[in-house]
Structures are given as C-alpha cells and as structure tokens.
Amino acid sequence: QPRQFHLGMFEIGRPLGKGKFGRVYLARERSSGFICALKVLYKAELQHGSGVEKQVRREVEIQSNLRHPNILKMYGHFHDSKRIFLILEFAGRGELYKHLRKENRFPEWKAAQYIAQMASALRYLHRKHVIHRDIKPENILVGIHGELKISDFGWSVHAPNHRRTTLCGTLDYLPPEMVRPHGNGNDNSYDEKVDLWSLGVLTYEFLVGEAPFEDTMVMTHRRIARADMTIPSFVSPEARDLIKKLLVLDPAKRLPLDAVQQHPWIIKHCVKGERATNREKTKGGE
Ligand SMILES: CC[C@@H](NC(=O)c1cc2[nH]nc(NC(=O)c3ccc(N4CCN(C)CC4)cc3)c2s1)c1ccccc1
C-alpha cells in the first residue's frame, strides 16, 4: 500500500535543475535519510484544461509503474494547494546533455554503451506498450555509476496513439510520421517505432555532437521528411550502418530493438570482456 507523503517529511536541499514547468531539488526523507529528487510543479503554471495538466497526470501514472535500471524511478507524489510534488530517484551525475556539450562528442565505445542502455530501456517500455516520444539528451540523466536514466515522461503515451497536444520545442528528434502526419497515408496515428527514429537521432548526436537534421525550423521539417542527413567520415562504418538502419522513413523498416542490441557496433563495444573493461580503465573510467 503506497504510503501517504507530505512536504514535512522532507528536508529540501539545493536546486538541481529546472524544466519548462517547475524545478527539481535534492531532498532527504527525514525518517529514513533516503536521498531523492523532489520535482515541484506549480498548479498555476499548468494552465487548467490545457494539455499540460493531463501530461503531468500521465507522467505520474506511467512513471510510477516502471522498474528498470535505465529509467528514472518515481517513488510517489503528493500536492498542496499550489503545487504538485513528484518524488523521483536522484541521478548523481546530472544531465547527460551537459556532459555531451562539455565533451563535444562521445568516443564510440561510450556512445555504444549508452545506446545499448537506451535500447534496453526502450524494449522494457515497448513491452508495456509505452511510447516515450521525447527521447533526447535533455531528458536523459546520468546515475552515480555513469549509467543512463531516461526521465521526464511528460510526453509518453500508451501505444498506438493519436497526438492531440501541440508540439513545441525542438523538432530535431521527431520522426517523419510526427512532423508530416498525413505522410503515412492514414490518420496521424503512430506507434512505438517513433522511439526507434529518436534512438537513431540520439546515436548520431552522441557521435557527431549535433543532431542530424539541425537547421532552421523550415529546413529541419523538410530534412526530416526526406531523412536527408550526411554522416561525417570520422564515424565508423559500423556506427554509420546502425544510424542508417534507424533513420528510415518507413517506420516498419526501422531496425527493431532486439536487432539493435545484436548489432555489430553494439556487440563490439559492449561485450563485457577483459578488453572492454581494460579500455574503460585507460579512459579514466568516466
Ligand atoms: C530533465 C528535466 C527534469 N529534471 C528532472 O526531472 C530531474 C530528476 C532528477 N533526479 N536527479 C537529478 N539530478 C540532477 O539534476 C543533478 C544535477 C547536477 C548534478 N551534479 C553532479 C556533480 N557535478 C560536478 C555537478 C552536477 C547532480 C545531479 C534530477 S533532474 C525537470 C523537468 C521539469 C521540471 C524540473 C526538472
């Protein structure tokens, strides 16, 4: 039986970050000393009746029932007259996009390990018919052992789905069937395969340091709709092969997640062998 939480149960620490609607703070549950992250959303800011309130409800409903090492846990939630509080797992190394900006781009062995973790998390989500729909570095956190944690399920839905809330923010990660709804012939419904496209965009951005279709709004739209991207020559042939098998216009032709996990580029860098572990040590274990 989930326990009833209230603000008095927590000591609030430093602000950790902020999103579009609200902030997140380091927090400690007084009786147990358990460290967590407390996300505070102001009801006033979640314009009543707009899509956002429903998104928060869906975020709670979906994320509370997920258990996977690469998905940020939600332990509970509560609210007072003005605010909604989400009790989240604390990810000790912060936001992935800041690491990516600082390092400019990741070495292939690190990118491959990250993509393997994302594929594992997405397989878990898709088995539960949950589509994340917003896979991008800004929504991924890094745990204390360097493992990735998908966060911010505000945009996730149960598959198949017909989008109703207007998208805003970067188009970079959206698949053709979401930027050009009528392109897939039938109504603008789509399924889990949108996350396969985003996984391809993520692979590209980890290795190149920028998104494949980054351009002006109009051009990004057009380039996504045509899967028009160039992969720089410094990207290995194996990584190039995986990117090209995910960034495919026809959702049905995108590489399925189990095949992603068996892809030569992933196997080459992720087989937990002597070599892989040694290399991690030489790389300063980051
Ligand atoms: C992804 C945005 C989303 N964030 C969460 O839900 C978030 C949930 C959650 N759990 N743990 C976090 N950890 C951190 O934010 C963090 C940041 C910096 C850290 N430092 C480590 C040491 N280093 C030297 C400096 C940095 C460590 C942890 C965050 S963010 C959000 C959405 C809406 C409103 C607020 C927040």
The ligand as an ORCA input file, in Angstrom:
! r2SCAN-3c Opt
* xyz 0 1
  C      15.163     16.769    -17.291
  C      14.414     17.920    -16.710
  C      13.660     17.453    -15.499
  N      14.630     17.036    -14.467
  C      14.258     16.079    -13.583
  O      13.134     15.621    -13.550
  C      15.338     15.596    -12.700
  C      15.208     14.483    -11.885
  C      16.403     14.198    -11.198
  N      16.875     13.255    -10.346
  N      18.170     13.509    -10.080
  C      18.549     14.616    -10.753
  N      19.848     15.063    -10.661
  C      20.311     16.290    -11.067
  O      19.590     17.110    -11.598
  C      21.763     16.589    -10.850
  C      22.282     17.737    -11.412
  C      23.646     18.029    -11.248
  C      24.495     17.172    -10.525
  N      25.853     17.488    -10.347
  C      26.717     16.322    -10.053
  C      28.116     16.788     -9.725
  N      28.653     17.635    -10.788
  C      30.028     18.007    -10.536
  C      27.808     18.826    -10.970
  C      26.382     18.438    -11.311
  C      23.945     16.022     -9.978
  C      22.586     15.727    -10.136
  C      17.443     15.071    -11.474
  S      16.919     16.244    -12.596
  C      12.736     18.504    -14.971
  C      11.530     18.666    -15.635
  C      10.644     19.609    -15.177
  C      10.928     20.386    -14.050
  C      12.155     20.210    -13.393
  C      13.071     19.268    -13.849
*
